[in-house]
Every structure is written in C-alpha cells, then in structure tokens.
Amino acid sequence: MLPLGINIVMAIAIFVIGKFIVGVLVSFAKKVMTKAKVDNILINFIASIIKTVLLLFVVVAALDQLGVDTTSMIALIGAAGLAIGLALQGTLQNLASGVMLIIFRPFSDGDFIEAAGVSGVVEEIGIFSITMRTGDNREIIIPNGEIYGGTITNITARDTRRIDLVIGIGYDDNIGVAKKLLEEIIYKNTMTLITPAPTILVMELGESSINLAVRPWVNTTDYWKAKSELLESIKEKFDEKGISIPYPQRDVHMI
C-alpha cells in the first residue's frame, strides 16, 4: 500500500490531468456540433452535461485513489439523482421539450406563432421556456412542455399567405358585375400577388345574401394591411356602383 502522501499527490494528479482531458473532450464535442450546425443553445447545454458527467468520474477516480469507498458514494449519488428527478419531473419535461424544440425548430426567433392558446412573436427560445411578445406588447413566458405537447401554428413560416374574405351581395345584384368589380379591386391593390392567381367564386346562397369567396395572395408581411385595404376598397366600390352588402335585419311590429 502506497504512503498517504503519494496517494494524495496521485489523487491531485488524477484530478488535474482528468480535468484537462475533460476540457479537451468538451471542446472537441463543441467543434463537432458546430460543424453539424447544431443550435448554440443546444451546444452549450450538451457541453455542460458532458462536462459535469466527466468531471464526476474524475472526482470519483481521485477519491478512489485516496482510499475513499466510492461504491457507496456512487450509490448515494444515484439515489440522490433519482430523488431529484422525481421532484423535478415537470422541469425535466420542459427541459426535454426545449431540447426537441431546438433540434427540430418548428419556429425561430421573430416568427409569429399560435401555441398553448397564445399568439405572438417569438423573442427567445430557452431550455425550459420560450418568451413571446403579443400584439399589444405584453411579454408571455410559456413552459416548453405546453408548447411541444400541443399544436403549433407558425403563421410566418411561409413567404406568402392567402387572404380569405367572404363578401355578401344582394339577390337582386348581378353576380358577374360584382365579381368583375372584385377582380379590379384585387389587381389594383399593389400588395396582392399575380401568382398564385386570386380566386373569386360563389361560396353559398345564404339566407339574406349571395356569399362570394374572395381569395387573393399577398406576402406574409403585408397580410393585415392588405386585408384592411381590400375590405375598405370593396365597401367604397360597391357603394359607388350600387352593389348592396346585405346585413341581418329584423322587423318588429307593435300592436
């Protein structure tokens, strides 16, 4: 059996050399993940896990060199890890969901999404939660488990969007004239796209109106502005040309 002094020196040497090797391995892992174009958040997260686990092995090896009973220590660490895992079950679920969101990237920073019953612009994707900004400038933080476990609608994922309008005209109005006016309005608007071509068709014969489906395409960034302009132009043009836009009415007869 080696003298205590030598064991202490060897334990220190194991720790120092082991720590150096851990640093090299972590650095190598980061380079590999960077070349694979893994997200920086995920790279740092995985690197920290690798570093913690390897350093734990180094510490156990150094203590073993000093003659410490590491078997019971490993069992204690395992039991503690299990207890912590059960206590932090929800947190670990958010952690796993965060990793999946970062890997598969259903959305990125700056995207406008609908998820977990909330809609807004994604400002930050974290390991445990994402931060969103609503249209009225509120900041909302949502746990990743609620995001990844539900339906995600990425509204700005595509470059173009279709505006779906339902325009009602009276039964006494000429459908052909109304469709021609709608076509003129669409092509006159500078934000509507020629390709894909817009569609105008009779959708249904309603109780009080003939409903026309008006579906032009616009760039995603122009969606709300274009929709507002089209509705305003349709109302003005129909009023000018005498095309009625019916609305529900009720006659009350007093006896």
C-alpha positions in Angstrom: 0.0 0.0 0.0 1.4 3.4 -1.0 2.1 6.1 1.6 -0.7 8.6 2.2 1.5 11.5 0.8 2.0 9.7 -2.5 -1.7 8.8 -2.7 -2.6 12.5 -2.2 -0.2 13.6 -4.9 -1.6 10.9 -7.3 -5.1 11.9 -6.5 -4.3 15.6 -7.3 -2.6 14.5 -10.5 -5.6 12.4 -11.5 -7.9 15.4 -10.9 -5.7 17.9 -12.7 -5.0 15.7 -15.7 -8.6 14.4 -15.8 -9.9 18.0 -15.7 -7.6 18.9 -18.6 -8.8 15.9 -20.6 -12.4 16.8 -19.9 -11.8 20.3 -21.2 -10.3 18.8 -24.4 -13.2 16.4 -24.9 -15.8 19.1 -24.3 -14.0 21.5 -26.7 -13.9 18.7 -29.3 -17.6 17.9 -28.8 -18.4 21.6 -29.3 -16.5 21.8 -32.6 -18.2 18.7 -33.9 -21.7 20.1 -33.0 -20.8 23.5 -34.5 -19.7 21.8 -37.8 -23.0 19.9 -37.7 -24.8 23.3 -37.4 -26.4 22.5 -34.1 -28.1 25.4 -32.4 -25.7 27.3 -30.0 -28.2 27.0 -27.1 -28.2 23.2 -27.5 -24.4 23.1 -28.0 -23.8 24.9 -24.6 -26.4 22.7 -22.9 -25.0 19.4 -24.1 -21.4 20.6 -23.4 -22.3 21.4 -19.8 -23.9 18.0 -19.3 -20.8 16.2 -20.8 -18.5 18.3 -18.7 -20.5 17.6 -15.5 -20.7 13.9 -16.0 -17.0 13.5 -16.9 -15.8 15.7 -14.0 -17.9 13.5 -11.7 -16.0 10.4 -13.0 -12.7 12.3 -12.4 -13.6 13.2 -8.9 -14.7 9.6 -8.1 -11.4 8.3 -9.5 -9.4 10.8 -7.4 -11.3 9.9 -4.2 -10.8 6.2 -5.0 -7.0 6.8 -5.2 -7.2 8.3 -1.7 -8.9 5.1 -0.4 -12.4 6.5 -0.1 -15.2 3.9 -0.5 -16.6 5.2 -3.8 -19.1 2.4 -4.2 -21.4 3.7 -1.5 -20.8 7.2 -2.8 -21.9 6.2 -6.4 -25.0 4.5 -4.9 -25.7 7.7 -2.9 -25.3 9.9 -6.0 -27.6 7.6 -7.9 -30.3 7.7 -5.2 -30.0 11.5 -5.0 -30.3 11.7 -8.7 -33.4 9.6 -8.7 -35.0 11.7 -6.0 -34.2 14.9 -7.7 -35.5 13.6 -11.0 -38.9 12.7 -9.4 -39.1 16.1 -7.6 -38.3 17.9 -10.8 -40.4 15.8 -13.2 -42.2 18.8 -14.7 -39.0 20.7 -15.0 -37.3 17.8 -16.8 -40.3 17.5 -19.1 -39.8 21.2 -20.0 -36.1 20.5 -20.5 -36.7 17.6 -22.8 -39.3 19.6 -24.8 -36.8 22.5 -25.0 -34.2 20.2 -26.5 -36.7 18.9 -29.0 -37.8 22.4 -30.0 -34.2 23.5 -30.5 -33.4 20.4 -32.6 -36.4 20.3 -34.8 -37.0 24.1 -35.0 -40.8 24.3 -35.7 -40.2 28.0 -35.3 -37.4 30.5 -34.8 -36.9 33.9 -33.1 -39.0 36.5 -34.8 -41.7 34.1 -36.0 -45.4 34.8 -35.2 -46.9 31.6 -33.9 -50.0 30.3 -32.2 -49.3 27.7 -29.4 -50.6 26.8 -26.0 -53.6 29.1 -26.5 -51.4 32.1 -27.1 -50.4 34.0 -30.2 -47.4 36.3 -30.5 -43.9 36.9 -31.8 -41.2 34.5 -30.5 -38.5 36.6 -28.8 -36.4 33.9 -27.1 -36.2 30.1 -27.2 -34.8 28.8 -23.9 -34.1 25.4 -22.5 -37.1 25.5 -20.1 -39.4 28.1 -21.7 -40.0 30.4 -24.6 -40.7 34.1 -24.4 -43.3 35.6 -26.7 -44.5 39.2 -27.3 -48.2 39.7 -28.0 -49.6 42.2 -30.4 -50.4 44.6 -27.6 -46.7 44.4 -26.4 -47.2 42.0 -23.5 -44.5 39.6 -22.6 -45.6 36.0 -22.1 -43.4 33.1 -20.9 -44.6 29.6 -21.7 -43.1 26.4 -20.4 -41.7 24.3 -23.3 -43.8 21.3 -22.3 -47.0 23.1 -23.1 -45.6 24.3 -26.4 -44.2 21.0 -27.7 -47.0 18.9 -26.3 -49.7 20.8 -28.3 -50.4 22.1 -31.8 -48.0 24.8 -33.1 -49.2 27.1 -35.9 -46.3 29.0 -37.4 -48.1 31.9 -39.2 -45.0 33.5 -40.7 -43.2 30.3 -41.7 -44.1 30.8 -45.4 -43.3 33.8 -47.5 -46.9 34.2 -48.8 -50.4 33.9 -47.3 -53.9 33.8 -48.8 -56.5 36.2 -47.6 -59.9 34.6 -47.2 -62.7 37.1 -47.5 -66.5 36.3 -47.6 -68.3 39.2 -49.4 -72.1 39.1 -49.5 -74.2 40.7 -52.2 -77.9 41.0 -52.5 -80.1 38.6 -54.5 -81.1 41.5 -56.8 -77.4 42.3 -57.7 -75.6 40.9 -60.7 -73.1 38.3 -59.7 -71.0 38.9 -62.9 -70.7 42.6 -62.2 -69.8 42.0 -58.6 -67.1 39.5 -59.5 -65.6 41.9 -62.1 -65.5 44.7 -59.6 -63.8 42.5 -57.0 -61.2 41.4 -59.6 -60.5 45.1 -60.5 -60.1 45.9 -56.8 -57.7 43.0 -56.2 -55.4 43.7 -59.2 -55.4 47.4 -58.4 -54.0 46.8 -54.9 -50.2 46.9 -55.1 -49.8 44.3 -52.3 -51.7 41.5 -54.0 -49.8 38.9 -56.0 -50.5 37.8 -59.5 -49.0 34.4 -58.8 -50.6 32.5 -57.3 -53.7 33.9 -59.0 -56.6 35.1 -56.9 -59.9 33.3 -56.9 -63.4 34.7 -56.8 -66.3 32.3 -56.7 -69.8 31.8 -55.4 -69.4 30.1 -52.0 -73.1 29.8 -50.9 -76.6 31.1 -51.3 -77.2 32.4 -47.9 -80.4 33.3 -46.1 -80.1 37.0 -47.0 -77.2 37.2 -49.4 -75.2 35.5 -52.1 -71.8 34.9 -50.5 -68.7 35.3 -52.7 -65.4 33.8 -51.6 -62.6 36.3 -52.4 -59.1 34.8 -52.0 -56.1 36.8 -53.1 -52.5 36.0 -52.2 -50.1 38.5 -50.6 -46.6 38.5 -49.0 -46.9 37.4 -45.4 -45.6 40.7 -44.1 -48.4 42.6 -46.0 -51.2 40.3 -44.8 -53.1 42.6 -42.3 -52.5 45.8 -44.2 -53.6 44.3 -47.5 -56.7 42.8 -45.9 -57.8 46.1 -44.4 -57.2 48.0 -47.7 -59.2 45.4 -49.7 -62.2 45.5 -47.3 -62.2 49.3 -47.4 -61.9 49.4 -51.2 -64.7 46.8 -51.6 -67.1 48.8 -49.5 -66.4 52.0 -51.3 -66.5 50.5 -54.8 -69.8 48.6 -54.1 -71.4 51.8 -52.7 -70.2 53.7 -55.8 -71.6 51.0 -58.2 -74.8 50.4 -56.3 -73.9 46.8 -55.2 -75.6 46.1 -51.9 -73.9 44.3 -49.0 -76.8 42.8 -47.0 -76.8 42.5 -43.3 -79.3 40.8 -40.9 -82.4 42.8 -40.3 -85.4 42.2 -38.1 -88.8 44.0 -38.4 -90.7 44.4 -35.2 -94.5 45.1 -35.5 -96.1 46.8 -32.5 -99.8 46.0 -31.8 
